[in-house]
């Protein structure tokens, strides 16, 4: 349960979200620049880019199911007592002098 809340997207989902985010921002910037140039109003450029940013946030920030198609395979939980035993059993390495 904790892992699902902490990491709602897998790595492929994160990559897809990043590509969608950058694509929408790029397209809205180009459209905004062209429209602002034609109308000679820089304000329209800003509004269109801000609308693209809002749309990209709406599509990429929530943990939509399309970003969770490849779930991560977690290792099983290990007992912490065995780690302490293994560390105590190891002998320190001695370095040979050259």
N, C-alpha and C positions, 0 to 999 in steps of 0.2 A: 504494500500500500504506500509506504513512504517513497519508494523508488518511482512509482507512477506519478506522485505529486511533485517530486523534485525534478524529474527529467521527463516532461511530457512528450518531448520530441526525440526521435532517434537521430543518428548522425546524417542519414540520407534525408530525413525530414528537415533538419537544420539547413542542409545544403539547398534543398528545394525552396525553403522559405527565403533564404538569402538571395537566390536567383530571382524569385518573384519580386521581392522587395526592390532589388536593383533595377530590374526590368521596368517596373511601373514608374519608378523615380526617373529613369532615363527617358522613357516615352513621354511622360508628362512634362519633363523639362524641355524636350524638343518641341512638343506641341505648344507649350506655353510660350517659348521663345518665338516661334513662327507666328502665332496668333498675336502676341504682343508687338511684334515687328510690323505686322500688317496694319493693326489698329493704332500703332504708335502710342500704346499705353503700357508702360512697364507694370502697372498694377495688375493687369490681366495675367501677365507672366507669373507674377508672384501667386495670385489666386489659383491658377491652374497647377502650379507646382505644389502648393499647399494641399489642394484637393487630391493630387496623386499621392502625396505623403500620407494623408488620412486614409485613402483607399488601401495603400500598401500596408499600413499598420493594422487595419481591420482584417486584412487577409492573412497576415503573417504572425501577429502577436498571439492571438488565442491558440490554444493547442487543438487545432482542427484534426479530425481523424486522418486526413491525407498526409499529415506529418508524422503519424505513428504507425506506419505500415510495416516497418522493419524493427521490431522491438529488440532491445539490447539483451544479450544473454549474460546474466550475472553469475559470478562464481558463488558456490554455496558458502554459507557462513562457517568459519572455522573457530574452534574453541581457542580462546586466548591463552589457556594454560599450556597447550602444546607448543606455542611459539616460544614461550619462556624456557621450556625444556630444551628445545632444539638449539636455542642460543647458548644455553649453559653447556650443552654437550660438545659444541664446537671448540676446537683448540685454536688459539691465536696462531696465525702464520708467522714464521720466523723468516726474516729476509736474510739471504746470504750476502756476506760482504764481498765485494768484487775488488 
